[in-house]
Amino acid sequence: MSDESVLERAAARAVRAKALLDDEILSEAFAALEMSYVAAWRGTTVDDAAGREKLFLAINIVGKVRDHLAGVVANGQLARAELKELAETAERRKLFGII
């Protein structure tokens, strides 16, 4: 797989990830999960350390999924910038007869 195809794939993934992050239903799902986990966490008894720990992990996983999607978007933006630079470099070479 060429570098350009890897960059194009990253740019395409970024578009999909951005669409997911912007999706109202997914945003509501993340918020609802966090709220329910926090409510359950606060409702644990003093002696339920294992339960609190599991809920704490669940809350953090929701954030990690969101962070992963944001990372895919950021990587895609970098890939688009690199693709643009490659295209500009190829155009300059073509103009100056280097190719």
DSSP file (Angstrom, degrees, kcal/mol; ACC not computed):
  #  RESIDUE AA STRUCTURE BP1 BP2  ACC     N-H-->O    O-->H-N    N-H-->O    O-->H-N    TCO  KAPPA ALPHA  PHI   PSI    X-CA   Y-CA   Z-CA
    1    1 A M              0   0    0      0, 0.0     2,-0.0     0, 0.0     5,-0.0   0.000 360.0 360.0 360.0 131.1    0.0    0.0    0.0
    2    2 A S     >  -     0   0    0      1,-0.1     4,-1.9     4,-0.0     5,-0.2  -0.295 360.0-111.4 -77.1 163.6    1.5    3.4   -1.0
    3    3 A D  H  > S+     0   0    0      1,-0.2     4,-2.4     2,-0.2     5,-0.2   0.891 118.3  54.2 -59.4 -40.1    1.9    6.3    1.4
    4    4 A E  H  > S+     0   0    0      1,-0.2     4,-2.8     2,-0.2    -1,-0.2   0.898 106.7  50.3 -63.7 -39.9   -0.8    8.2   -0.5
    5    5 A S  H  > S+     0   0    0      2,-0.2     4,-2.2     1,-0.2    -1,-0.2   0.872 110.4  50.3 -68.0 -34.1   -3.3    5.4   -0.1
    6    6 A V  H  X S+     0   0    0     -4,-1.9     4,-2.2     2,-0.2    -2,-0.2   0.921 112.9  46.5 -66.0 -43.4   -2.6    5.2    3.6
    7    7 A L  H  X S+     0   0    0     -4,-2.4     4,-2.4     2,-0.2    -2,-0.2   0.900 112.0  50.4 -65.8 -40.7   -3.1    9.0    3.9
    8    8 A E  H  X S+     0   0    0     -4,-2.8     4,-2.3     2,-0.2    -1,-0.2   0.893 110.0  50.6 -64.5 -38.9   -6.3    8.8    1.8
    9    9 A R  H  X S+     0   0    0     -4,-2.2     4,-2.5     2,-0.2    -2,-0.2   0.919 110.6  49.1 -63.8 -42.9   -7.6    6.0    4.0
   10   10 A A  H  X S+     0   0    0     -4,-2.2     4,-1.9     1,-0.2    -2,-0.2   0.891 111.0  50.2 -63.6 -39.7   -6.9    8.1    7.1
   11   11 A A  H  X S+     0   0    0     -4,-2.4     4,-1.6     2,-0.2    -1,-0.2   0.901 111.5  48.2 -66.1 -40.4   -8.6   11.1    5.6
   12   12 A A  H  X S+     0   0    0     -4,-2.3     4,-1.8     1,-0.2    -2,-0.2   0.895 110.3  51.3 -66.6 -40.1  -11.7    9.0    4.8
   13   13 A R  H  X S+     0   0    0     -4,-2.5     4,-2.8     1,-0.2    -1,-0.2   0.870 106.0  56.7 -63.5 -35.5  -11.8    7.6    8.3
   14   14 A A  H  X S+     0   0    0     -4,-1.9     4,-2.7     2,-0.2    -1,-0.2   0.891 104.4  51.6 -63.4 -39.7  -11.6   11.1    9.7
   15   15 A V  H  X S+     0   0    0     -4,-1.6     4,-2.0     2,-0.2    -1,-0.2   0.925 112.6  45.6 -62.7 -44.0  -14.7   12.1    7.7
   16   16 A R  H  X S+     0   0    0     -4,-1.8     4,-1.9     2,-0.2    -2,-0.2   0.915 113.7  48.6 -66.1 -42.7  -16.6    9.1    9.1
   17   17 A A  H  X S+     0   0    0     -4,-2.8     4,-2.6     2,-0.2    -2,-0.2   0.900 110.5  51.5 -64.6 -40.4  -15.4    9.7   12.7
   18   18 A K  H  X S+     0   0    0     -4,-2.7     4,-2.2     1,-0.2    -1,-0.2   0.903 107.9  52.5 -62.5 -41.1  -16.3   13.4   12.5
   19   19 A A  H  X S+     0   0    0     -4,-2.0     4,-0.8     2,-0.2    -1,-0.2   0.894 110.2  48.7 -61.5 -39.7  -19.8   12.4   11.3
   20   20 A L  H >< S+     0   0    0     -4,-1.9     3,-0.7     2,-0.2    -2,-0.2   0.930 111.2  48.7 -65.4 -45.2  -20.1   10.1   14.4
   21   21 A L  H 3< S+     0   0    0     -4,-2.6    -2,-0.2     1,-0.2    -1,-0.2   0.842 114.4  46.5 -63.8 -32.1  -18.9   12.8   16.7
   22   22 A D  H 3< S+     0   0    0     -4,-2.2     2,-0.3    -5,-0.2    -1,-0.2   0.577  86.1 112.9 -84.8 -10.2  -21.4   15.2   15.2
   23   23 A D    <X  -     0   0    0     -4,-0.8     4,-2.3    -3,-0.7     5,-0.2  -0.481  60.1-150.0 -69.6 124.8  -24.3   12.7   15.3
   24   24 A E  H  > S+     0   0    0     -2,-0.3     4,-2.4     1,-0.2     5,-0.2   0.874  93.9  51.8 -63.2 -40.0  -26.9   13.8   17.8
   25   25 A I  H  > S+     0   0    0      2,-0.2     4,-2.2     1,-0.2    -1,-0.2   0.911 111.2  46.5 -67.3 -42.4  -28.0   10.3   18.7
   26   26 A L  H  > S+     0   0    0      2,-0.2     4,-2.6     1,-0.2    -1,-0.2   0.908 112.1  51.2 -66.9 -40.2  -24.5    9.1   19.4
   27   27 A S  H  X S+     0   0    0     -4,-2.3     4,-2.3     1,-0.2    -2,-0.2   0.909 111.0  48.5 -61.4 -41.7  -23.8   12.3   21.5
   28   28 A E  H  X S+     0   0    0     -4,-2.4     4,-2.9     2,-0.2    -1,-0.2   0.891 110.1  52.3 -64.1 -39.1  -27.0   11.6   23.4
   29   29 A A  H  X S+     0   0    0     -4,-2.2     4,-2.6     2,-0.2    -2,-0.2   0.926 110.0  47.7 -64.2 -44.7  -26.0    8.0   24.0
   30   30 A F  H  X S+     0   0    0     -4,-2.6     4,-2.5     2,-0.2    -2,-0.2   0.935 114.9  46.1 -59.6 -46.4  -22.6    9.0   25.3
   31   31 A A  H  X S+     0   0    0     -4,-2.3     4,-2.6     1,-0.2    -2,-0.2   0.910 112.9  49.3 -64.9 -42.7  -24.2   11.6   27.7
   32   32 A A  H  X S+     0   0    0     -4,-2.9     4,-2.6     2,-0.2     5,-0.2   0.910 111.6  49.2 -64.4 -42.0  -26.9    9.2   28.8
   33   33 A L  H  X S+     0   0    0     -4,-2.6     4,-2.7    -5,-0.2     5,-0.2   0.944 112.3  47.6 -62.1 -47.3  -24.3    6.5   29.6
   34   34 A E  H  X S+     0   0    0     -4,-2.5     4,-2.6     1,-0.2     5,-0.2   0.929 113.3  48.2 -60.2 -44.9  -22.1    8.8   31.5
   35   35 A M  H  X S+     0   0    0     -4,-2.6     4,-2.4     1,-0.2    -1,-0.2   0.908 113.5  46.4 -63.7 -41.5  -25.1   10.2   33.5
   36   36 A S  H  X S+     0   0    0     -4,-2.6     4,-2.4     2,-0.2    -1,-0.2   0.895 113.6  48.8 -69.9 -37.6  -26.4    6.7   34.3
   37   37 A Y  H  X S+     0   0    0     -4,-2.7     4,-2.6    -5,-0.2    -2,-0.2   0.912 112.8  47.6 -66.0 -41.8  -22.9    5.4   35.3
   38   38 A V  H  X S+     0   0    0     -4,-2.6     4,-2.7    -5,-0.2    -2,-0.2   0.917 112.4  49.5 -65.1 -42.6  -22.3    8.5   37.5
   39   39 A A  H  X S+     0   0    0     -4,-2.4     4,-1.3    -5,-0.2    -2,-0.2   0.916 113.8  45.4 -62.4 -43.0  -25.7    8.1   39.2
   40   40 A A  H  < S+     0   0    0     -4,-2.4     4,-0.3     2,-0.2    -1,-0.2   0.891 111.8  53.0 -66.7 -38.5  -25.1    4.4   39.8
   41   41 A W  H >< S+     0   0    0     -4,-2.6     3,-1.2     1,-0.2    -2,-0.2   0.921 110.0  47.2 -61.8 -45.4  -21.6    5.2   41.1
   42   42 A R  H 3< S+     0   0    0     -4,-2.7    -1,-0.2     1,-0.2    -2,-0.2   0.770 108.4  57.6 -67.7 -24.7  -23.0    7.7   43.6
   43   43 A G  T 3< S+     0   0    0     -4,-1.3    -1,-0.2    -5,-0.2    -2,-0.2   0.432  81.7 112.9 -87.0   1.1  -25.6    5.2   44.6
   44   44 A T    <   -     0   0    0     -3,-1.2     2,-0.1    -4,-0.3    -3,-0.0  -0.354  69.7-113.1 -72.6 155.5  -23.1    2.5   45.7
   45   45 A T    >   -     0   0    0      1,-0.1     3,-1.6    -2,-0.0     7,-0.2  -0.399  28.4-104.8 -82.6 165.0  -22.8    1.6   49.3
   46   46 A V  T 3  S+     0   0    0      1,-0.3    -1,-0.1    -2,-0.1     3,-0.1   0.850 120.3  48.7 -58.5 -37.0  -19.7    2.2   51.3
   47   47 A D  T 3  S+     0   0    0      1,-0.2     2,-0.8     2,-0.1     3,-0.3   0.367  87.2  90.7 -89.4   6.9  -18.6   -1.4   51.2
   48   48 A D    <>  +     0   0    0     -3,-1.6     4,-2.1     1,-0.2    -1,-0.2  -0.446  39.8 144.6-100.3  60.3  -19.1   -1.8   47.4
   49   49 A A  H  > S+     0   0    0     -2,-0.8     4,-2.3     1,-0.2    -1,-0.2   0.886  71.8  53.3 -64.3 -39.0  -15.6   -0.8   46.3
   50   50 A A  H  > S+     0   0    0     -3,-0.3     4,-2.2     2,-0.2    -1,-0.2   0.901 108.7  49.8 -64.4 -40.6  -15.6   -3.3   43.4
   51   51 A G  H  > S+     0   0    0      2,-0.2     4,-2.2     1,-0.2    -1,-0.2   0.916 111.5  48.0 -63.4 -44.1  -18.9   -1.9   42.1
   52   52 A R  H  X S+     0   0    0     -4,-2.1     4,-2.6     1,-0.2    -2,-0.2   0.889 110.4  52.7 -63.2 -39.1  -17.5    1.7   42.2
   53   53 A E  H  X S+     0   0    0     -4,-2.3     4,-2.3     2,-0.2    -2,-0.2   0.920 109.5  47.9 -64.3 -43.5  -14.4    0.6   40.5
   54   54 A K  H  X S+     0   0    0     -4,-2.2     4,-2.3     2,-0.2    -1,-0.2   0.908 113.7  47.3 -63.6 -42.0  -16.3   -1.1   37.6
   55   55 A L  H  X S+     0   0    0     -4,-2.2     4,-2.5     2,-0.2    -2,-0.2   0.887 109.6  53.6 -67.4 -38.3  -18.5    2.0   37.2
   56   56 A F  H  X S+     0   0    0     -4,-2.6     4,-2.1     1,-0.2    -2,-0.2   0.925 110.3  47.5 -59.8 -45.1  -15.5    4.3   37.3
   57   57 A L  H  X S+     0   0    0     -4,-2.3     4,-2.2     2,-0.2    -2,-0.2   0.902 110.2  52.6 -62.7 -41.4  -13.9    2.2   34.5
   58   58 A A  H  X S+     0   0    0     -4,-2.3     4,-1.7     2,-0.2    -2,-0.2   0.912 108.5  50.1 -61.6 -42.8  -17.2    2.3   32.5
   59   59 A I  H  X S+     0   0    0     -4,-2.5     4,-1.4     1,-0.2    -1,-0.2   0.925 112.4  47.6 -60.7 -44.5  -17.3    6.1   32.8
   60   60 A N  H  X S+     0   0    0     -4,-2.1     4,-2.2     1,-0.2    -1,-0.2   0.831 105.8  58.1 -68.0 -32.1  -13.7    6.3   31.6
   61   61 A I  H  X S+     0   0    0     -4,-2.2     4,-2.4     2,-0.2    -1,-0.2   0.897 101.9  54.8 -65.5 -39.6  -14.4    4.0   28.7
   62   62 A V  H  X S+     0   0    0     -4,-1.7     4,-2.0     1,-0.2    -1,-0.2   0.933 111.0  45.9 -58.0 -44.7  -17.1    6.3   27.3
   63   63 A G  H  X S+     0   0    0     -4,-1.4     4,-2.7     1,-0.2    -1,-0.2   0.870 109.7  54.4 -64.9 -37.3  -14.5    9.1   27.3
   64   64 A K  H  X S+     0   0    0     -4,-2.2     4,-2.5     2,-0.2    -1,-0.2   0.873 106.9  50.6 -66.9 -36.6  -11.9    6.9   25.7
   65   65 A V  H  X S+     0   0    0     -4,-2.4     4,-2.2     2,-0.2    -1,-0.2   0.940 112.6  46.6 -64.0 -46.1  -14.2    6.0   22.9
   66   66 A R  H  X S+     0   0    0     -4,-2.0     4,-2.1     1,-0.2    -2,-0.2   0.911 113.2  49.5 -61.3 -42.9  -14.9    9.7   22.3
   67   67 A D  H  X S+     0   0    0     -4,-2.7     4,-2.3     2,-0.2    -1,-0.2   0.874 107.9  54.2 -64.6 -37.8  -11.2   10.5   22.5
   68   68 A H  H  X S+     0   0    0     -4,-2.5     4,-2.2     2,-0.2    -1,-0.2   0.936 109.0  47.6 -62.3 -45.5  -10.4    7.7   20.0
   69   69 A L  H  X S+     0   0    0     -4,-2.2     4,-2.0     1,-0.2    -2,-0.2   0.906 111.2  51.0 -61.9 -41.1  -12.9    9.2   17.5
   70   70 A A  H  X S+     0   0    0     -4,-2.1     4,-2.4     1,-0.2    -1,-0.2   0.874 108.9  52.2 -63.9 -36.4  -11.4   12.7   18.1
   71   71 A G  H  X S+     0   0    0     -4,-2.3     4,-2.8     2,-0.2    -2,-0.2   0.883 106.8  52.0 -66.1 -39.1   -7.9   11.2   17.5
   72   72 A V  H  X S+     0   0    0     -4,-2.2     4,-2.1     2,-0.2    -2,-0.2   0.902 110.4  49.5 -63.0 -40.3   -9.0    9.7   14.2
   73   73 A V  H  X S+     0   0    0     -4,-2.0     4,-2.1     2,-0.2    -2,-0.2   0.933 112.0  47.5 -63.3 -46.0  -10.4   13.1   13.1
   74   74 A A  H  X S+     0   0    0     -4,-2.4     4,-2.0     1,-0.2    -2,-0.2   0.913 112.0  49.4 -62.9 -43.4   -7.1   14.8   14.1
   75   75 A N  H  X S+     0   0    0     -4,-2.8     4,-2.4     1,-0.2    -1,-0.2   0.880 110.1  52.2 -63.2 -37.5   -5.0   12.1   12.2
   76   76 A G  H  X S+     0   0    0     -4,-2.1     4,-2.6     2,-0.2    -1,-0.2   0.867 106.4  52.9 -66.9 -36.5   -7.2   12.6    9.2
   77   77 A Q  H  X S+     0   0    0     -4,-2.1     4,-2.1     2,-0.2    -1,-0.2   0.909 110.8  47.2 -65.1 -40.6   -6.7   16.3    9.2
   78   78 A L  H  X S+     0   0    0     -4,-2.0     4,-2.3     2,-0.2    -2,-0.2   0.903 111.2  51.7 -64.3 -40.6   -3.0   15.8    9.3
   79   79 A A  H  X S+     0   0    0     -4,-2.4     4,-2.7     2,-0.2    -2,-0.2   0.908 108.8  50.6 -63.7 -41.8   -3.3   13.2    6.5
   80   80 A R  H  X S+     0   0    0     -4,-2.6     4,-2.3     1,-0.2    -1,-0.2   0.911 110.6  49.5 -61.7 -41.7   -5.3   15.7    4.4
   81   81 A A  H  X S+     0   0    0     -4,-2.1     4,-2.2     2,-0.2    -1,-0.2   0.899 112.0  48.3 -63.9 -40.1   -2.6   18.4    4.9
   82   82 A E  H  X S+     0   0    0     -4,-2.3     4,-2.5     2,-0.2    -2,-0.2   0.893 110.5  50.9 -68.5 -39.0    0.1   15.9    3.9
   83   83 A L  H  X S+     0   0    0     -4,-2.7     4,-2.4     2,-0.2    -2,-0.2   0.898 109.9  50.8 -62.7 -40.0   -1.9   14.9    0.8
   84   84 A K  H  X S+     0   0    0     -4,-2.3     4,-2.5     2,-0.2    -2,-0.2   0.916 110.4  49.1 -63.0 -43.1   -2.2   18.5   -0.1
   85   85 A E  H  X S+     0   0    0     -4,-2.2     4,-2.5     2,-0.2    -2,-0.2   0.901 110.4  50.7 -63.8 -41.5    1.5   19.0    0.3
   86   86 A L  H  X S+     0   0    0     -4,-2.5     4,-2.4     2,-0.2    -1,-0.2   0.912 111.5  48.2 -61.9 -42.6    2.3   16.0   -1.8
   87   87 A A  H  X S+     0   0    0     -4,-2.4     4,-2.2     2,-0.2    -2,-0.2   0.908 112.4  48.4 -65.3 -41.6    0.0   17.3   -4.6
   88   88 A E  H  X S+     0   0    0     -4,-2.5     4,-2.4     2,-0.2    -2,-0.2   0.895 111.6  49.8 -65.8 -39.6    1.6   20.8   -4.4
   89   89 A T  H  X S+     0   0    0     -4,-2.5     4,-2.4     2,-0.2    -2,-0.2   0.919 111.1  49.0 -64.3 -43.7    5.0   19.3   -4.6
   90   90 A A  H  X S+     0   0    0     -4,-2.4     4,-2.1     1,-0.2    -2,-0.2   0.893 111.3  50.5 -63.1 -39.5    4.1   17.1   -7.6
   91   91 A E  H  X S+     0   0    0     -4,-2.2     4,-2.5     2,-0.2    -2,-0.2   0.909 109.9  49.5 -65.4 -42.6    2.6   20.2   -9.3
   92   92 A R  H  X S+     0   0    0     -4,-2.4     4,-2.2     2,-0.2     6,-0.2   0.916 111.1  49.7 -63.0 -42.7    5.8   22.2   -8.7
   93   93 A R  H  <>S+     0   0    0     -4,-2.4     5,-2.7     1,-0.2     6,-0.8   0.899 111.2  49.7 -61.7 -40.1    7.9   19.4  -10.1
   94   94 A K  H ><5S+     0   0    0     -4,-2.1     3,-0.9     3,-0.2    -2,-0.2   0.918 110.3  50.2 -65.3 -43.6    5.7   19.3  -13.1
   95   95 A L  H 3<5S+     0   0    0     -4,-2.5    -2,-0.2     1,-0.2    -1,-0.2   0.877 115.0  42.8 -62.5 -38.3    5.9   23.0  -13.6
   96   96 A F  T 3<5S-     0   0    0     -4,-2.2    -1,-0.2    -5,-0.2    -2,-0.2   0.364 113.4-115.8 -93.4   5.6    9.6   23.0  -13.4
   97   97 A G  T < 5S+     0   0    0     -3,-0.9    -3,-0.2    -4,-0.4    -4,-0.1   0.755  73.7 132.6  70.7  25.0   10.1   19.9  -15.6
   98   98 A I      <       0   0    0     -5,-2.7    -4,-0.2     1,-0.2    -5,-0.1   0.798 360.0 360.0 -76.8 -28.6   11.6   17.8  -12.8
   99   99 A I              0   0    0     -6,-0.8    -1,-0.2    -9,-0.1    -5,-0.1   0.463 360.0 360.0 -85.9 360.0    9.3   14.9  -13.5
